[in-house]
Amino acid sequence: MAGEHDLDELLSGMDPVHNPGRYVYCTLPGRVPAGLRPVVTVAEPEGVTFVVAQEEADALGLPYTYVAAWLTLRVHSALEAVGLTAAVATALAERGISCNVVAGFHHDHLFVPVHEADRALEALNSLAASRS
């Protein structure tokens, strides 16, 4: 199935969901520790960054400073679609909510401060309703 390109369709069909759990950003100079199940991994020159369930990081004594809620936009967005990230980031920024966006092949994933999850969902649902 091809991803959606039309911005109005993407926004009206976002259908955001709050994935259970608390997630943290960690970084190490080498690889992700064996047995760890990150939901996101990014290799950078300084080391590997990974997003993992907070309880997994705690169990291994991994340091972190940012605790996030993981939201998924369930619309199947095309990787080359234009404007979705900007519209979502703007809607959240207008409410003072920080957001780290990760694009998967099928969906976009947002990591927002854990205490802002409900407000972020309200903002996203409001944005979607305004495009319906």
Residue, then its C-alpha position, 0 to 999 in steps of 0.5 A: m500500500a502506498g503512503e498518503h501524500d495529500l496534506d489535508e488527508l494526512l492531517s484529517g486522518m492522523d488518528p494519533v494514539h498514545n502507546p503505553g509506557r514511558y520512554v527515554y533517550c540514551t546515548l552510548p559511544g558504541r553499540v546498543p547493549a545486547g538484549l535491549r529493545p530500543v524503539v528507535t536507534v540513530a547512529e551519529p558520529e558521537g555515538v548511538t542514540f536510542v529510545v527505549a522503555q524507561e524500565e529497561a534503561d533503569a534496569l541497566g543503569l543507563p543515564y537519561t534526562y528526557v522522559a517521553a510519551w510515545l505517540t503514533l500517527r496512524v495515518h500511512s504517510a508517504l516518506e516524501a509527503v510535504g508538510l505533515t511534520a511542520a503542521v504537527a510541530t506547529a500545533l504542538a509548539e503553539r501550546g508550548i509542547s516540545c516534540n521529537v519526530v521520527a519517521g518510520f516507513h508507515h507512520d510518524h512517531l512523536f516523543v513528547p514530554v510524558h507529562e504533556a501526553d494528554r495535551a499533545l493528543e488534544a492538540l493533534n486531534s484538534l488539528a485533525a478535526s480542523r482539516s476534516 
